[in-house]
């Protein structure tokens, strides 16, 4: 028994390096020890002969691979989210421009009812500070400005629409629009009122 321990201890002292000893197990189940990492496809366990700490290098490698895959998947997901956000912004700007074009068409074809500057288009890239808080609803804002102007004119007390703006009383889901008329009359319309017309 002493001889066996002596031989085993000698084996460790011969193959031991700064990294320790590697316990390798091949496909047929044979186990052997060496001073360098095991070959590809073999079970790879590192033993620190000084401290007795055992590291399953295969398990560590697998864990690292799973971590890398998770990080890659997270990165791809972030990229997709950013792409969706960009596409959404582009679509929003396009819809806002279409609504603005309708406003300008209305003004151009009804010069007696609308001042040239009655509904100036909001530039999506240069929004006034207050309007910027509602930029995600820009197409709605442009549409409701038009509806506000039309509603003010139906009162027969407006004369001509001089300006329509998103008002400071607006909140997230309840916007308010101010219409200034040539008769000096002012109208405030909520989006709920405008939706019902």
C-alpha positions as CSV (number, residue, x, y, z in Angstrom):
1,X,0.0,0.0,0.0
2,X,2.9,2.4,0.9
3,X,4.5,1.6,-2.4
4,X,1.3,2.4,-4.3
5,X,0.9,5.7,-2.5
6,X,4.6,6.5,-3.2
7,X,4.1,5.7,-6.9
8,X,1.0,7.8,-7.1
9,X,2.6,10.7,-5.3
10,X,5.6,10.5,-7.7
11,X,3.3,10.6,-10.6
12,X,1.7,13.8,-9.4
13,X,5.0,15.4,-8.7
14,X,6.3,14.5,-12.2
15,X,3.3,15.8,-14.1
16,X,2.4,18.7,-11.8
17,X,3.0,22.2,-13.2
18,X,1.9,25.6,-12.2
19,X,-1.5,24.8,-13.6
20,X,-1.8,21.5,-11.8
21,X,-2.6,18.1,-13.1
22,X,-5.2,17.2,-15.7
23,X,-7.3,14.1,-15.2
24,X,-8.4,12.9,-18.7
25,X,-11.0,10.3,-19.5
26,X,-11.2,9.1,-23.1
27,X,-14.2,7.7,-24.9
28,X,-13.5,4.1,-23.8
29,X,-13.5,5.2,-20.1
30,X,-9.7,5.0,-19.6
31,X,-8.4,7.6,-17.2
32,X,-4.9,9.0,-17.2
33,X,-3.2,12.1,-15.8
34,X,-1.0,14.6,-17.7
35,X,0.6,18.1,-17.2
36,X,-1.3,19.7,-20.1
37,X,-5.0,20.0,-21.0
38,X,-6.7,16.9,-22.3
39,X,-7.4,16.2,-25.9
40,X,-10.6,17.4,-27.6
41,X,-13.5,15.0,-26.9
42,X,-12.0,13.8,-23.6
43,X,-13.4,14.5,-20.1
44,X,-11.2,17.3,-18.8
45,X,-10.7,17.8,-15.1
46,X,-8.0,20.0,-13.6
47,X,-6.6,19.2,-10.1
48,X,-4.5,21.7,-8.1
49,X,-2.1,19.4,-6.3
50,X,-1.2,22.0,-3.7
51,X,-4.7,22.9,-2.7
52,X,-6.6,19.8,-3.8
53,X,-9.1,22.0,-5.7
54,X,-10.8,20.2,-8.6
55,X,-12.2,22.1,-11.6
56,X,-14.4,20.5,-14.2
57,X,-13.1,22.4,-17.2
58,X,-15.8,20.9,-19.5
59,X,-18.5,22.2,-17.2
60,X,-16.8,25.6,-17.1
61,X,-16.5,25.7,-20.8
62,X,-20.1,24.7,-21.3
63,X,-21.2,27.4,-18.8
64,X,-19.2,30.0,-20.6
65,X,-20.6,28.9,-23.9
66,X,-24.2,29.2,-22.6
67,X,-23.3,32.6,-21.1
68,X,-21.9,33.8,-24.5
69,X,-25.0,32.5,-26.3
70,X,-27.3,34.3,-23.8
71,X,-25.4,37.5,-24.3
72,X,-25.5,37.1,-28.1
73,X,-29.3,36.5,-28.0
74,X,-29.7,39.6,-25.8
75,X,-27.7,41.7,-28.2
76,X,-29.8,40.4,-31.2
77,X,-33.0,41.2,-29.3
78,X,-31.8,44.7,-28.5
79,X,-30.9,45.2,-32.2
80,X,-34.3,44.1,-33.2
81,X,-36.0,46.4,-30.7
82,X,-33.9,49.4,-31.9
83,X,-34.8,48.5,-35.5
84,X,-38.5,48.3,-34.6
85,X,-38.3,51.7,-32.8
86,X,-36.6,53.3,-35.8
87,X,-39.2,51.9,-38.2
88,X,-42.0,53.1,-35.9
89,X,-40.5,56.6,-35.9
90,X,-40.2,56.7,-39.7
91,X,-43.8,55.6,-40.0
92,X,-44.9,58.1,-37.5
93,X,-43.1,61.0,-39.3
94,X,-44.7,59.8,-42.6
95,X,-48.2,59.8,-41.2
96,X,-47.7,63.2,-39.6
97,X,-46.5,64.6,-43.0
98,X,-49.6,63.1,-44.7
99,X,-51.9,64.8,-42.1
100,X,-50.0,68.1,-42.5
101,X,-50.5,67.9,-46.3
102,X,-54.2,67.5,-45.8
103,X,-54.2,70.6,-43.6
104,X,-52.3,72.6,-46.2
105,X,-54.6,71.4,-48.9
106,X,-57.7,72.6,-46.9
107,X,-56.1,76.0,-46.3
108,X,-55.1,76.5,-49.9
109,X,-58.6,75.6,-51.2
110,X,-60.4,77.8,-48.6
111,X,-58.6,81.1,-48.3
112,X,-61.6,83.0,-47.0
113,X,-62.0,80.6,-44.1
114,X,-58.3,79.9,-43.2
115,X,-55.4,82.2,-42.8
116,X,-52.3,81.0,-44.7
117,X,-50.6,80.3,-41.3
118,X,-53.7,78.8,-39.6
119,X,-52.2,75.3,-39.2
120,X,-48.4,75.5,-39.8
121,X,-47.0,72.0,-40.1
122,X,-45.0,70.8,-37.1
123,X,-41.5,69.7,-38.3
124,X,-41.0,66.2,-36.6
125,X,-37.3,67.0,-36.2
126,X,-37.8,70.5,-34.7
127,X,-40.8,70.3,-32.5
128,X,-41.6,73.1,-30.0
129,X,-40.6,72.0,-26.5
130,X,-44.2,71.4,-25.3
131,X,-45.3,69.5,-28.5
132,X,-42.2,67.3,-28.2
133,X,-43.8,65.7,-25.1
134,X,-46.5,64.4,-27.5
135,X,-44.3,63.5,-30.5
136,X,-45.5,59.9,-30.4
137,X,-49.0,61.3,-31.2
138,X,-47.9,63.7,-33.9
139,X,-50.3,62.4,-36.7
140,X,-53.2,62.7,-34.2
141,X,-52.2,66.2,-33.3
142,X,-52.1,67.3,-37.0
143,X,-55.5,65.7,-37.6
144,X,-57.1,67.2,-34.5
145,X,-55.8,70.6,-35.4
146,X,-57.7,70.3,-38.7
147,X,-60.8,69.1,-37.0
148,X,-60.6,71.9,-34.4
149,X,-60.5,74.5,-37.2
150,X,-63.5,72.9,-38.9
151,X,-65.5,72.8,-35.7
152,X,-64.8,76.4,-34.9
153,X,-66.0,77.5,-38.3
154,X,-69.3,75.6,-37.8
155,X,-70.2,78.0,-34.9
156,X,-70.6,80.9,-37.3
157,X,-68.8,83.1,-34.7
158,X,-65.3,82.5,-35.9
159,X,-65.2,84.4,-39.2
160,X,-61.8,83.0,-40.3
161,X,-59.4,80.6,-38.5
162,X,-56.1,82.4,-37.8
163,X,-54.3,79.7,-35.8
164,X,-54.7,76.3,-34.3
165,X,-52.2,74.9,-31.8
166,X,-51.9,72.1,-29.2
167,X,-52.7,73.8,-25.9
168,X,-50.8,73.7,-22.6
169,X,-53.8,72.1,-20.9
170,X,-53.1,68.9,-22.8
171,X,-52.2,65.7,-21.0
172,X,-51.1,62.3,-22.3
173,X,-54.5,60.9,-23.4
174,X,-56.5,64.1,-23.3
175,X,-55.1,66.7,-25.6
176,X,-56.7,70.1,-25.9
177,X,-56.5,72.4,-29.0
178,X,-56.8,76.2,-29.1
179,X,-58.4,77.9,-32.1
180,X,-57.8,81.6,-32.6
181,X,-60.4,83.3,-34.9
182,X,-60.3,86.6,-36.8
183,X,-63.4,87.6,-34.7
184,X,-61.0,87.5,-31.6
185,X,-63.1,84.6,-30.4
186,X,-61.1,81.6,-29.0
187,X,-62.2,78.0,-28.8
188,X,-60.9,75.2,-26.8
189,X,-61.6,71.7,-28.0
190,X,-60.7,68.4,-26.3
191,X,-59.7,65.4,-28.4
192,X,-62.7,63.6,-26.9
193,X,-65.0,66.3,-28.4
194,X,-63.3,66.0,-31.7
195,X,-63.4,62.2,-31.9
196,X,-67.2,62.4,-31.4
197,X,-67.8,64.6,-34.5
